[in-house]
Amino acid sequence: MTASDETLDPGGESLLAGLAGAFATRARIQQALGVIMATTHRAADAAYLVLRTRAAETGATLTDTATAVITDRQTQLSD
């Protein structure tokens, strides 16, 4: 039996989907940190503080705030 012949049980499929979602969330947050770093000339730790503060002030999740940062920057660049 090869690896391609093996199928995941429902628990394995759920775990894999959860990991994929976690990696996507992390990538979105990292992208937002890059935007903040580039636009404010701050180090990564300071950019993370900016992102966390904005999330806390708006009551949004860190992921939603990261998405807003990215969307805002894309809007600025397209204007």
C-alpha positions as CSV (number, residue, x, y, z in Angstrom):
1,M,0.0,0.0,0.0
2,T,1.4,3.4,-0.9
3,A,0.7,6.7,0.7
4,S,-1.6,7.7,-2.2
5,D,-3.7,4.6,-1.5
6,E,-4.4,5.6,2.1
7,T,-7.4,7.6,3.0
8,L,-7.8,9.6,6.1
9,D,-10.5,8.8,8.6
10,P,-12.9,11.6,9.5
11,G,-10.8,12.7,12.4
12,G,-7.7,12.9,10.2
13,E,-9.6,14.9,7.6
14,S,-10.8,17.3,10.3
15,L,-7.3,17.7,11.7
16,L,-5.9,18.4,8.2
17,A,-8.6,20.9,7.5
18,G,-7.9,22.6,10.9
19,L,-4.2,22.8,10.2
20,A,-4.8,24.3,6.7
21,G,-7.0,26.9,8.3
22,A,-4.4,27.7,10.9
23,F,-1.7,28.1,8.3
24,A,-3.9,30.4,6.2
25,T,-4.7,32.5,9.3
26,R,-1.1,32.8,10.2
27,A,-0.2,33.8,6.6
28,R,-2.9,36.5,6.6
29,I,-1.6,37.9,9.9
30,Q,2.0,37.8,8.7
31,Q,1.0,39.7,5.5
32,A,-0.7,42.4,7.6
33,L,2.4,42.7,9.7
34,G,4.4,43.2,6.5
35,V,2.0,46.0,5.4
36,I,2.3,47.7,8.8
37,M,6.1,47.4,8.8
38,A,6.4,48.8,5.3
39,T,4.0,51.7,5.9
40,T,5.1,52.7,9.3
41,H,8.8,51.7,9.2
42,R,8.4,49.7,12.4
43,A,10.1,46.4,13.5
44,A,8.0,43.2,13.5
45,D,7.3,43.3,17.3
46,A,6.1,46.9,17.1
47,A,4.0,46.1,14.0
48,Y,2.4,43.2,16.0
49,L,1.6,45.5,18.8
50,V,-0.1,47.9,16.3
51,L,-2.2,45.1,14.9
52,R,-3.2,43.8,18.4
53,T,-4.0,47.3,19.6
54,R,-6.2,48.0,16.5
55,A,-8.0,44.7,17.0
56,A,-8.6,45.5,20.7
57,E,-9.8,49.0,20.0
58,T,-12.3,47.9,17.3
59,G,-13.4,44.7,19.1
60,A,-12.5,42.7,16.0
61,T,-10.5,39.5,15.9
62,L,-6.8,39.6,15.0
63,T,-7.6,37.8,11.8
64,D,-10.4,40.2,10.8
65,T,-8.2,43.2,11.7
66,A,-5.4,41.7,9.6
67,T,-7.8,41.4,6.7
68,A,-8.9,45.0,7.1
69,V,-5.2,46.2,7.1
70,I,-4.5,44.3,3.9
71,T,-7.8,45.5,2.2
72,D,-7.2,49.1,3.3
73,R,-3.7,49.0,1.8
74,Q,-4.9,47.5,-1.4
75,T,-7.5,50.3,-1.7
76,Q,-4.9,52.9,-1.1
77,L,-2.7,51.5,-3.8
78,S,-5.5,51.3,-6.3
79,D,-6.7,54.9,-5.8
